[in-house]
Amino acid sequence: MNKKICIIGGGPAGIATAFQLKRSGFDPIIFEKGNVGGLVVNANLIENYPGFLNGISGIDFVEILKKTVEKYKLDIRYENVINVNYKNKIFKVETNKKKYEFNILIVASGTIPEHLMALEKKYPEEIFYNVQELFKYKSKKIAIIGSGDVAFDYALNLSKKNEIYILNRGTDTKCLPLLFERVMKNKKIHYFKNAEINVNSKKFIEIENNGNRQGLDIDFILCAIGRKQNLGFLKNISKEKRQEFMKNQRLFFVGDVKNDIFRQLSIAVGDGIKTAMFIRKLYGDKE
């Protein structure tokens, strides 16, 4: 039980790992650079998590996570992990505040958005990648670029107080049919396919929709075009070394950071519980 365990990320995967470890007699430290819950707070409605028959909003689910943190007295440090090194069988973790040493490293850092640099260069103040930053606005015209579950879920969320334009750069949607149906029924959401965005337009944003050019004088752009692993803090540990540490059962990845397109709340929580149980089996009875 003397193993010092670090968890990077205070989202559902990190919290699940931590409270299961705490139940097993360990006392892990969680590093979270923002707020407990991670990206789940952005969800308009979580409908595929057992136990919530009518679904639950991301905001309400985060409140449950916070209560879990309080109940298990989890040790959360609100610090940004900027670098991790490994020497003499010890992970040396450096945050924006201090340095730590651990025997076991659990990475639950989630993902970061893919950026549209051309739009970002032209509209540095108007382009966003995190829907939560737009929750404070109302009566605005917001364009969402994307065609997957995230884009459509963001549209439904933001349409409660704003006028929304979904810009699909192709013809096919990648979202669930039920999300598409809800968007099509929502009079405050306008959907465009084959939308080519002209960043040189004199208007705020101009799209070409099936051969017809149309200008949209909107207030903000929200990009939801994909996400990638948030692993910048592991830049000094090669992929080969990471594989070695995983094989030696000192490094673990849980949740969205390892699940590619299968980024679901239930999967992330399951990953955390399973990883904690595995660590308990490996080290629980060892000094």
PyMOL commands that set and color helices and strands:
alter all, ss='L'
color gray80, all
select helices_A, chain A and resi 12-23+38-42+58-71+117-122+131-134+149-158+177-185+232-234+239-247+255-257+265-283
alter helices_A, ss='H'
color red, helices_A
select strands_A, chain A and resi 5-8+29-31+75-77+81-87+90-95+99-102+104-107+111-113+127-128+141-145+163-167+189-192+195-198+205-209+212-216+220-223+227-229+251-253
alter strands_A, ss='S'
color yellow, strands_A
deselect
rebuild
show_as cartoon
